Amino acid sequence: MVGDRMGEQVGEAQLIYNWEVRPADVAQLIHADPTQNEALGEAHLALAGKPLHTY
């Protein structure tokens, strides 16, 4: 990961990867707004078929 505030995502991404969870499991978790972790949360919501935002 490269960019501003990527340190925020490293911890959460590491937990998701090592926990070996499915998108629906991550989608249930709270991701604070506005943070970089929110992007991971929204991506998993979309993967679980429950997008928060549609474009």
N, C-alpha and C positions, 0 to 999 in steps of 0.2 A: 504494500500500500504506500502511495506517495501523495503528499499534499498536506495542507494545513489541518491540524486537529485529528490526524489519522491515529494518533495515540489513543484517542477515545474508542476507536473501533477495534483496535488490536485485542484488547482484553475480552470484549464480547465475542468477537470472531473466534478467538481461541477456545472459549467456553463452548460455543456452538459446535465447533469442529470436534473437540475432544468428547463432548457429551453425546455426539452422534445422534442428534435429534432430527426430527422431520420438521419441515416448514410449519406445519400446523401447531407443533409444540412451541416453537419460537414465537409464532403469531399471537399466542395468548399472553405473552409477557408484556409488561409495560416498558415503553421506550420513551424517555422524556423528550419533550419538544422545547426548544430547538436544539438538537444535538446531532452529531454524526451517527450515533447509534440508532437514531430514529430511521435513518436510511436503511439500516439492516432490518429493522422491524418492519418497515413498509415493504421491503423486498420479500420478506418471508410471508407477509400477509398476501401479497400477490401470488406467490408460489402456492399458497394454500387455497387459492381461489377466492380470497376475501379481500380484494384490494381496498385500501382506505381511500386512495385517490385514483381516478381513472383519467387517462389522457387521450 
